[in-house]
Amino acid sequence: MKAKNDLFTLEDALILAGDPPTAAQMAAYMRDQFEFLGIKTPKRRQLCREIFAKAATTGEISWEFVTFCWQKPQREFQYIACDYLVKMKKYLTLADLSKLQELVETKSWWDTVDTLVKLFTELYLRYPTEMTQVLLSWSVAENFWCRRIALEAQLLLKEQTDPELLAKIIQNNLGSTEFFINKAIGWALRDYSKTAPDWVKDFITTHQASLNPLSIREGSKYLK
């Protein structure tokens, strides 16, 4: 119980470590959408390292702590929640999907979404049949951050990538005018091109008329 409660002591340490000039720079980088304390990633992770290590010994995720962090106005708290969940990802189950979806759809921006996607990759590797259906469903979601998760969930999987699933998810998003979707399509293709360049080349050729130029440019980066 103490290890779990220690998580909440991070708030005081973070506030003390804040730096207003750095906070202003960080906020500007994120288009002034969020308030910041002014703690850069290396310092933030240093402050969390020992407490996260203790928390891992509990063998369960403290969703109370995750919610606590997500409700805080300063963006560093959302980063901490993401780092904590990545640290504890082996304890995730399919029952946690609704909680993860709430995080994806709340205070959404690429900085948190592109970390949260690691949790969906973890679930996909452990529950491929169930998560295939989840990702297909998310690939047509109204919320484009959910669609970005679906597009990015197989990043870095190399030979474990399901090309049929990847193709369907991309096809479900062809014609999108959303930058973050077209960028994600390009990233997904570029990443898989390191493993299956011919497949990616054929996919781009087949769908060239429907793919956004940004997606083609990103996806072709490593193709000869």
C-alpha positions as CSV (number, residue, x, y, z in Angstrom):
1,M,0.0,0.0,0.0
2,K,2.8,2.4,0.8
3,A,4.4,1.9,-2.7
4,K,1.0,2.9,-4.2
5,N,0.6,5.9,-1.9
6,D,4.1,7.1,-2.7
7,L,3.0,7.8,-6.2
8,F,1.0,10.7,-5.0
9,T,4.0,12.3,-3.3
10,L,5.4,13.1,-6.7
11,E,3.2,16.2,-6.9
12,D,5.2,18.1,-4.3
13,A,8.6,17.2,-5.9
14,L,7.4,18.3,-9.3
15,I,6.1,21.6,-8.2
16,L,9.4,22.3,-6.5
17,A,11.3,21.4,-9.6
18,G,9.3,23.7,-11.9
19,D,11.0,26.4,-13.9
20,P,8.7,29.3,-15.2
21,P,10.9,30.3,-18.2
22,T,11.2,26.7,-19.3
23,A,7.4,26.3,-18.7
24,A,6.8,29.1,-21.1
25,Q,9.0,27.5,-23.8
26,M,7.3,24.2,-23.4
27,A,3.9,25.7,-23.6
28,A,4.8,27.6,-26.8
29,Y,6.1,24.4,-28.4
30,M,2.7,22.8,-27.7
31,R,0.9,25.8,-29.2
32,D,-0.1,27.0,-25.8
33,Q,-2.7,24.4,-25.4
34,F,-1.5,23.2,-22.0
35,E,0.0,24.7,-18.9
36,F,3.4,23.5,-17.9
37,L,5.6,23.4,-14.7
38,G,8.7,23.6,-16.8
39,I,10.3,20.2,-16.2
40,K,12.1,18.6,-19.1
41,T,11.9,14.9,-19.7
42,P,15.2,13.8,-18.2
43,K,14.5,15.6,-14.9
44,R,10.9,14.4,-14.8
45,R,11.9,10.8,-15.2
46,Q,14.7,11.1,-12.7
47,L,12.1,12.3,-10.1
48,C,9.9,9.4,-10.9
49,R,12.4,6.6,-11.2
50,E,12.6,5.3,-7.6
51,I,8.8,5.7,-6.9
52,F,7.9,4.0,-10.1
53,A,10.2,1.1,-9.3
54,K,8.5,0.7,-5.9
55,A,5.1,1.0,-7.5
56,A,5.9,-1.9,-9.9
57,T,6.3,-4.2,-6.9
58,T,2.5,-3.9,-6.2
59,G,1.7,-6.0,-9.3
60,E,-1.3,-3.8,-10.3
61,I,-2.0,-0.5,-11.9
62,S,-3.2,2.3,-9.8
63,W,-5.9,3.8,-12.0
64,E,-6.6,6.3,-9.2
65,F,-3.1,7.7,-9.7
66,V,-3.6,7.8,-13.5
67,T,-6.8,9.7,-13.1
68,F,-5.2,12.0,-10.5
69,C,-2.5,12.9,-13.0
70,W,-4.9,13.3,-15.9
71,Q,-7.0,15.8,-14.0
72,K,-4.0,18.1,-13.2
73,P,-3.7,21.2,-15.3
74,Q,0.0,20.9,-15.8
75,R,1.0,18.8,-18.8
76,E,3.9,17.1,-17.0
77,F,1.4,15.1,-14.9
78,Q,-0.1,13.6,-18.1
79,Y,3.4,12.7,-19.2
80,I,4.0,11.0,-15.8
81,A,0.8,9.0,-16.1
82,C,1.9,7.8,-19.6
83,D,5.3,6.9,-18.3
84,Y,3.8,5.1,-15.4
85,L,1.4,3.1,-17.6
86,V,4.3,2.1,-19.9
87,K,6.2,0.9,-16.8
88,M,3.2,-1.1,-15.7
89,K,2.0,-2.3,-19.2
90,K,2.4,-6.0,-18.4
91,Y,-0.4,-5.7,-16.0
92,L,-2.8,-4.3,-18.6
93,T,-5.8,-6.4,-19.6
94,L,-8.6,-6.1,-22.2
95,A,-10.8,-4.8,-19.4
96,D,-8.7,-1.7,-19.3
97,L,-9.5,-0.6,-22.8
98,S,-12.3,1.7,-21.8
99,K,-9.9,3.5,-19.4
100,L,-7.3,3.8,-22.1
101,Q,-9.8,5.1,-24.5
102,E,-10.8,7.9,-22.1
103,L,-7.1,8.9,-21.9
104,V,-6.7,9.0,-25.6
105,E,-9.8,11.1,-26.0
106,T,-9.1,13.5,-23.2
107,K,-6.6,16.3,-23.3
108,S,-5.6,14.8,-26.6
109,W,-2.5,15.8,-28.5
110,W,0.3,13.9,-30.2
111,D,2.6,14.0,-27.2
112,T,0.4,11.8,-25.0
113,V,-1.2,9.8,-27.8
114,D,2.1,8.6,-29.3
115,T,3.1,7.3,-25.9
116,L,-0.2,5.7,-25.1
117,V,0.0,3.7,-28.4
118,K,2.7,1.6,-26.8
119,L,0.0,0.2,-24.4
120,F,-2.2,-0.9,-27.4
121,T,0.8,-2.6,-29.0
122,E,1.3,-4.5,-25.7
123,L,-2.3,-5.6,-25.7
124,Y,-2.2,-6.5,-29.4
125,L,0.8,-8.8,-28.9
126,R,-1.0,-10.6,-26.0
127,Y,-4.5,-10.6,-27.4
128,P,-4.1,-10.5,-31.2
129,T,-7.5,-11.8,-32.1
130,E,-9.5,-9.5,-29.8
131,M,-7.2,-6.5,-30.5
132,T,-7.5,-6.9,-34.3
133,Q,-11.2,-6.3,-34.0
134,V,-10.6,-3.4,-31.6
135,L,-8.1,-1.7,-33.9
136,L,-10.4,-2.2,-36.9
137,S,-13.2,-0.5,-35.0
138,W,-10.9,2.3,-33.9
139,S,-9.7,2.8,-37.5
140,V,-13.1,4.2,-38.3
141,A,-13.8,6.1,-35.1
142,E,-15.1,9.6,-35.1
143,N,-12.2,10.7,-32.9
144,F,-9.2,10.9,-35.1
145,W,-6.8,10.3,-32.2
146,C,-8.4,6.8,-31.9
147,R,-7.7,6.3,-35.6
148,R,-4.1,7.4,-35.1
149,I,-3.8,4.8,-32.4
150,A,-5.1,2.1,-34.8
151,L,-2.6,3.2,-37.4
152,E,0.4,3.3,-35.1
153,A,-0.3,0.2,-33.0
154,Q,1.9,-2.1,-35.1
155,L,4.9,0.2,-35.2
156,L,8.2,-1.5,-34.5
157,L,6.6,-5.0,-34.7
158,K,8.7,-5.9,-37.8
159,E,7.9,-9.6,-38.8
160,Q,5.1,-9.6,-36.2
161,T,3.2,-7.0,-38.2
162,D,-0.1,-8.2,-39.8
163,P,0.0,-6.7,-43.2
164,E,-3.6,-7.4,-43.9
165,L,-4.7,-5.6,-40.8
166,L,-2.3,-2.7,-41.6
167,A,-3.7,-2.4,-45.1
168,K,-7.3,-2.4,-43.9
169,I,-6.6,0.3,-41.3
170,I,-4.9,2.5,-43.8
171,Q,-7.6,2.0,-46.4
172,N,-10.2,3.0,-43.8
173,N,-8.4,6.3,-43.6
174,L,-7.6,7.1,-47.2
175,G,-8.9,10.5,-48.3
176,S,-8.5,12.0,-44.8
177,T,-7.5,15.7,-44.7
178,E,-6.3,15.4,-41.1
179,F,-2.6,16.0,-40.8
180,F,-2.1,13.7,-37.9
181,I,-3.8,10.8,-39.7
182,N,-1.9,11.3,-43.0
183,K,1.4,11.6,-41.0
184,A,0.6,8.4,-39.1
185,I,-0.2,6.5,-42.4
186,G,3.2,7.6,-43.6
187,W,4.9,6.5,-40.4
188,A,3.2,3.1,-40.5
189,L,4.3,2.5,-44.1
190,R,7.8,3.8,-43.5
191,D,8.3,1.6,-40.5
192,Y,7.0,-1.6,-42.2
193,S,9.2,-0.8,-45.3
194,K,12.2,-1.7,-43.2
195,T,10.8,-5.2,-43.0
196,A,8.8,-5.6,-46.2
197,P,9.9,-3.0,-48.7
198,D,8.2,-4.7,-51.7
199,W,4.9,-4.9,-49.8
200,V,5.0,-1.2,-49.0
201,K,6.1,-0.2,-52.5
202,D,3.2,-2.2,-54.0
203,F,0.8,-0.7,-51.5
204,I,1.8,2.9,-52.3
205,T,1.7,2.2,-56.1
206,T,-1.8,0.6,-55.8
207,H,-3.2,3.4,-53.7
208,Q,-1.2,6.3,-55.0
209,A,-4.3,8.2,-56.2
210,S,-5.9,8.0,-52.8
211,L,-2.9,8.5,-50.5
212,N,-2.1,12.0,-49.3
213,P,1.3,13.3,-50.6
214,L,2.5,13.5,-47.0
215,S,1.8,9.8,-46.5
216,I,3.6,8.9,-49.7
217,R,6.6,11.1,-48.9
218,E,6.9,9.6,-45.4
219,G,6.2,6.0,-46.4
220,S,8.7,6.1,-49.3
221,K,11.6,7.5,-47.2
222,Y,13.5,4.2,-47.0
223,L,12.4,2.7,-50.4
224,K,14.9,2.5,-53.2
